[in-house]
Amino acid sequence: MAEGQPAGKLAAIGFVSERVLPPRYLDALREGLAERGWIEGRGFRIEPRSAEGDLERLSGLVVELIGLGVTLIVTGIGTPVALAAKRATAKIPIVFVTGGDPVDFGIVPSAAKPGGNITGYGGGSSLIQKRIALVQETSPRVKRMAFLVNLTNPIHPRILRAAVSAGAPLGITLEEIGVFEAAEFGDAFKRIAAKRLDALFVPGDAMFSHHRARLVALAGAARLPAMYGDRLFPDAGGLMSLSVDLVELCRRAAGHVDKILRGTRAGDLPVEEADRFELVINLTAAQTLGLTIPAALRQRAETVS
């Protein structure tokens, strides 16, 4: 039990995610809490919930956790789940983990002074331009890139606008290819082919991640160099991803959880930025596409054979 935790008091931590996460994410939160003296089963318990890729389930899952009387809620991984928790309660403390910019996407009004009952850990918008530049570095012929949009994801229009602006200085145009559900993926790739687009950008999204095997297979069949917002895609055979190290952010999130459980108001804790990033390149996918990954790029990346 952590010092300062009342005897017999077991903190209930609700952990709600947009999709089914590999165990390493929740394990990182546990490890971070253990480093701060918290013992699972004695000082705290975790109530995990997953929307399994269906963003419409998020609000109901948060309400379910509230009904269980959780002490605080940790949201992972992404902006929609953080916003769902924020809408559902103004009282229970929330600690979010997202790879996006939490101010730009409306999770908090200020990183320095988030206020209210919410704080957390986030990335930034600069990643978008880096992702586009990496595709160009890997495949210099790329000039027109498809940007896959989940039309039910409220933050994708903002990400698309940022991507269009980021691509312009690089001489790359991005075109929206929108879908409402995974059943439309096949038609989406037919549109990409009809437009003769020569690369693919798949932003972070619960539905996309949940159906990553299908997207990776379609991109491979279309012979499209693709940049993904999550390392789960190159692990599944996709070409590459550049993302915030979200496992490390989950570990760091334990810092805010610890302070809140000891009495600090969530809104008084500044939002902290990611300082570790993951570039993952699947060398087999590159070879299949006939791409030669520059030596300098291989040295910067974690590679998947």
C-alpha positions as CSV (number, residue, x, y, z in Angstrom):
1,M,0.0,0.0,0.0
2,A,1.4,3.5,-0.9
3,E,2.3,5.8,1.9
4,G,-0.6,8.2,2.6
5,Q,-3.2,5.7,1.4
6,P,-5.9,5.2,4.1
7,A,-5.8,1.8,5.7
8,G,-8.3,-0.5,4.1
9,K,-9.0,1.8,1.3
10,L,-8.6,0.2,-2.2
11,A,-8.5,2.7,-5.0
12,A,-10.5,1.7,-8.1
13,I,-8.9,2.8,-11.3
14,G,-11.1,2.6,-14.4
15,F,-9.1,2.1,-17.6
16,V,-11.1,2.6,-20.7
17,S,-9.6,2.1,-24.2
18,E,-10.9,2.7,-27.8
19,R,-9.7,-0.8,-28.9
20,V,-8.3,-4.0,-27.4
21,L,-4.8,-3.1,-26.4
22,P,-1.8,-5.5,-26.1
23,P,-1.1,-6.2,-22.4
24,R,2.1,-4.1,-22.5
25,Y,0.0,-0.9,-22.2
26,L,-1.8,-1.7,-19.0
27,D,1.3,-3.5,-17.7
28,A,3.2,-0.2,-18.1
29,L,0.7,1.6,-16.0
30,R,1.0,-1.1,-13.3
31,E,4.8,-0.9,-13.4
32,G,4.6,2.9,-13.0
33,L,2.4,2.6,-10.0
34,A,4.6,-0.1,-8.5
35,E,7.6,2.2,-8.8
36,R,5.6,4.7,-6.7
37,G,4.8,2.2,-3.9
38,W,1.3,1.0,-5.0
39,I,0.6,-2.7,-4.7
40,E,-2.2,-4.1,-6.9
41,G,-4.8,-5.9,-4.9
42,R,-3.8,-4.0,-1.7
43,G,-3.6,-0.4,-2.6
44,F,-5.5,-0.3,-5.9
45,R,-7.4,-2.4,-8.4
46,I,-8.0,-1.8,-12.1
47,E,-11.3,-2.0,-13.9
48,P,-10.5,-2.3,-17.7
49,R,-13.0,-1.7,-20.4
50,S,-12.6,-1.6,-24.2
51,A,-14.8,-0.3,-27.0
52,E,-13.2,-2.9,-29.3
53,G,-12.9,-0.4,-32.1
54,D,-16.5,1.0,-31.9
55,L,-16.2,4.6,-30.8
56,E,-20.0,4.8,-30.2
57,R,-19.5,2.5,-27.2
58,L,-17.1,4.8,-25.4
59,S,-19.7,6.9,-23.5
60,G,-21.5,3.9,-22.3
61,L,-18.3,2.3,-21.0
62,V,-17.4,5.5,-19.1
63,V,-20.9,5.6,-17.5
64,E,-20.5,2.0,-16.5
65,L,-17.2,2.8,-14.7
66,I,-18.8,5.7,-13.0
67,G,-21.6,3.4,-11.8
68,L,-19.0,1.1,-10.3
69,G,-17.8,4.0,-8.2
70,V,-14.2,4.2,-9.6
71,T,-11.8,6.6,-7.9
72,L,-10.4,7.9,-11.2
73,I,-10.4,7.1,-14.9
74,V,-7.4,6.6,-17.1
75,T,-8.2,6.8,-20.9
76,G,-6.1,5.2,-23.5
77,I,-5.2,5.4,-26.3
78,G,-6.4,8.5,-28.2
79,T,-8.5,11.7,-28.3
80,P,-12.0,10.3,-28.7
81,V,-11.9,8.3,-25.5
82,A,-10.5,11.2,-23.6
83,L,-13.3,13.4,-24.9
84,A,-16.0,10.8,-24.1
85,A,-14.7,10.6,-20.5
86,K,-14.7,14.4,-20.2
87,R,-18.3,14.6,-21.4
88,A,-19.4,11.9,-19.0
89,T,-18.1,13.4,-15.8
90,A,-17.0,16.7,-14.4
91,K,-16.2,15.2,-10.9
92,I,-14.2,12.0,-11.2
93,P,-10.6,12.7,-12.0
94,I,-9.4,11.8,-15.5
95,V,-5.9,11.1,-16.7
96,F,-5.7,10.8,-20.5
97,V,-3.0,9.2,-22.7
98,T,-3.0,10.3,-26.4
99,G,-0.6,10.7,-29.2
100,G,-2.3,13.8,-30.4
101,D,-2.2,17.5,-29.3
102,P,-4.7,17.7,-26.4
103,V,-5.1,21.4,-26.7
104,D,-5.6,21.5,-30.4
105,F,-8.1,18.6,-30.2
106,G,-10.1,20.2,-27.4
107,I,-9.4,17.9,-24.5
108,V,-8.0,20.7,-22.3
109,P,-7.9,24.5,-22.8
110,S,-4.3,24.8,-21.7
111,A,-1.5,22.3,-21.2
112,A,0.0,24.3,-18.3
113,K,-3.4,24.8,-16.5
114,P,-5.8,22.2,-17.7
115,G,-8.3,23.0,-15.0
116,G,-11.4,21.0,-14.0
117,N,-11.1,17.3,-13.4
118,I,-8.8,16.3,-16.3
119,T,-5.1,16.1,-17.1
120,G,-2.8,13.7,-18.8
121,Y,-0.1,13.0,-21.3
122,G,-0.1,13.9,-25.0
123,G,1.9,14.1,-28.2
124,G,1.9,16.9,-30.8
125,S,0.9,17.9,-34.3
126,S,4.5,18.1,-35.6
127,L,4.4,14.3,-36.0
128,I,2.2,14.7,-39.1
129,Q,4.8,16.4,-41.2
130,K,7.5,14.0,-40.1
131,R,5.3,11.1,-41.2
132,I,4.7,12.5,-44.6
133,A,8.4,13.4,-45.0
134,L,9.3,9.8,-44.1
135,V,7.1,8.4,-46.9
136,Q,8.8,10.8,-49.3
137,E,12.2,9.8,-48.1
138,T,11.4,6.1,-48.5
139,S,9.7,6.6,-51.9
140,P,10.8,9.8,-53.6
141,R,8.3,9.4,-56.4
142,V,5.3,10.0,-54.1
143,K,3.4,13.2,-54.9
144,R,-0.2,12.4,-54.2
145,M,-1.2,10.6,-51.1
146,A,-4.5,9.1,-50.0
147,F,-5.5,10.1,-46.4
148,L,-7.9,7.5,-45.0
149,V,-10.6,9.1,-42.8
150,N,-13.0,7.4,-40.4
151,L,-16.1,9.6,-41.0
152,T,-17.4,8.7,-37.5
153,N,-14.2,10.0,-35.8
154,P,-14.7,13.6,-34.8
155,I,-11.0,14.5,-34.8
156,H,-10.1,13.2,-38.3
157,P,-11.2,16.3,-40.1
158,R,-8.7,18.3,-38.0
159,I,-5.9,15.8,-38.6
160,L,-6.7,15.9,-42.4
161,R,-6.4,19.7,-42.4
162,A,-3.1,19.5,-40.6
163,A,-1.8,16.9,-43.0
164,V,-2.8,19.0,-46.1
165,S,-0.9,21.9,-44.6
166,A,2.1,19.8,-43.7
167,G,2.3,18.2,-47.1
168,A,2.3,21.4,-49.1
169,P,5.9,22.5,-48.3
170,L,7.0,19.0,-49.3
171,G,5.2,19.1,-52.7
172,I,2.8,16.4,-51.6
173,T,-1.0,16.7,-51.9
174,L,-3.3,14.6,-49.7
175,E,-6.8,13.5,-50.8
176,E,-9.5,12.4,-48.4
177,I,-10.7,8.8,-48.7
178,G,-13.6,8.5,-46.3
179,V,-15.3,5.4,-44.8
180,F,-18.0,4.9,-42.2
181,E,-17.2,1.3,-41.4
182,A,-14.7,-1.4,-42.2
183,A,-16.9,-3.0,-44.8
184,E,-16.1,0.0,-47.0
185,F,-12.4,-0.6,-47.1
186,G,-12.5,-2.4,-50.4
187,D,-14.4,0.4,-52.1
188,A,-12.0,2.9,-50.5
189,F,-9.0,1.2,-52.2
190,K,-10.9,1.1,-55.5
191,R,-11.3,4.9,-55.2
192,I,-7.6,5.2,-54.5
193,A,-6.8,3.2,-57.6
194,A,-9.2,5.3,-59.7
195,K,-7.5,8.5,-58.6
196,R,-4.1,7.0,-59.2
197,L,-2.8,8.0,-55.8
198,D,0.6,6.7,-55.1
199,A,0.9,6.4,-51.3
200,L,-1.3,6.0,-48.2
201,F,-1.6,7.8,-44.9
202,V,-3.6,5.9,-42.2
203,P,-4.0,8.1,-39.1
204,G,-4.6,6.7,-35.6
205,D,-8.1,5.4,-35.1
206,A,-9.7,2.6,-33.1
207,M,-11.6,1.1,-36.0
208,F,-8.5,1.1,-38.3
209,S,-6.4,-0.5,-35.6
210,H,-9.0,-3.1,-34.9
211,H,-9.1,-4.1,-38.6
212,R,-5.4,-3.5,-39.3
213,A,-4.8,-6.9,-40.9
214,R,-7.4,-6.1,-43.6
215,L,-6.0,-2.6,-44.2
216,V,-2.4,-3.9,-44.4
217,A,-3.5,-6.6,-46.9
218,L,-5.3,-4.1,-49.1
219,A,-2.4,-1.7,-49.1
220,G,0.0,-4.5,-50.0
221,A,-2.2,-5.7,-52.9
222,A,-2.4,-2.1,-54.2
223,R,1.4,-1.8,-53.9
224,L,1.0,1.4,-51.9
225,P,3.8,2.7,-49.6
226,A,1.9,3.4,-46.4
227,M,2.5,5.4,-43.3
228,Y,0.5,4.3,-40.2
229,G,-0.1,6.1,-36.9
230,D,0.4,3.0,-34.8
231,R,3.2,0.4,-34.6
232,L,0.7,-2.4,-34.6
233,F,0.5,-2.0,-38.4
234,P,4.1,-2.7,-39.3
235,D,3.9,-5.5,-36.7
236,A,1.0,-6.9,-38.8
237,G,3.0,-6.5,-42.1
238,G,2.5,-2.8,-43.0
239,L,5.3,-0.7,-44.2
240,M,6.0,1.8,-41.5
241,S,4.7,3.8,-38.5
242,L,5.9,6.8,-36.6
243,S,4.2,7.4,-33.3
244,V,4.5,8.6,-29.8
245,D,5.8,5.8,-27.5
246,L,2.4,5.3,-25.9
247,V,3.6,2.4,-23.7
248,E,6.0,4.8,-22.1
249,L,3.3,7.4,-21.8
250,C,1.1,4.8,-19.9
251,R,4.0,4.2,-17.6
252,R,4.4,8.0,-17.0
253,A,0.7,8.4,-16.5
254,A,1.2,6.6,-13.2
255,G,2.8,9.8,-12.0
256,H,-0.4,11.8,-12.3
257,V,-2.5,8.9,-11.0
258,D,-0.2,8.7,-7.9
259,K,-0.5,12.4,-7.2
260,I,-4.3,12.4,-7.6
261,L,-4.7,9.4,-5.3
262,R,-2.7,11.3,-2.7
263,G,-5.0,14.3,-2.9
264,T,-3.9,16.6,-5.8
265,R,-6.6,18.0,-8.0
266,A,-6.3,16.6,-11.6
267,G,-6.8,20.1,-13.1
268,D,-3.8,21.4,-11.1
269,L,-1.4,19.0,-12.8
270,P,0.1,20.3,-16.1
271,V,-0.3,18.1,-19.1
272,E,3.0,16.5,-20.0
273,E,4.3,16.0,-23.5
274,A,5.7,12.9,-25.0
275,D,9.5,12.8,-25.3
276,R,10.0,9.4,-26.8
277,F,8.9,8.3,-30.3
278,E,8.9,5.1,-32.3
279,L,9.8,4.7,-35.9
280,V,9.1,1.2,-37.0
281,I,9.8,-0.2,-40.5
282,N,8.9,-3.6,-41.8
283,L,11.7,-4.6,-44.1
284,T,9.8,-7.5,-45.7
285,A,7.0,-5.1,-46.7
286,A,9.6,-2.7,-48.1
287,Q,11.2,-5.5,-50.2
288,T,7.8,-6.6,-51.5
289,L,7.1,-3.0,-52.6
290,G,10.6,-2.8,-54.3
291,L,11.7,0.0,-51.9
292,T,15.3,0.4,-50.7
293,I,15.3,1.8,-47.2
294,P,18.1,4.4,-46.9
295,A,20.8,3.3,-44.4
296,A,20.4,6.4,-42.3
297,L,16.7,5.7,-42.0
298,R,17.3,2.1,-41.0
299,Q,19.7,3.3,-38.2
300,R,17.0,5.5,-36.8
301,A,14.3,2.9,-36.9
302,E,13.3,-0.3,-35.1
303,T,13.0,-2.8,-37.9
304,V,10.6,-5.7,-38.3
305,S,11.8,-8.5,-40.6
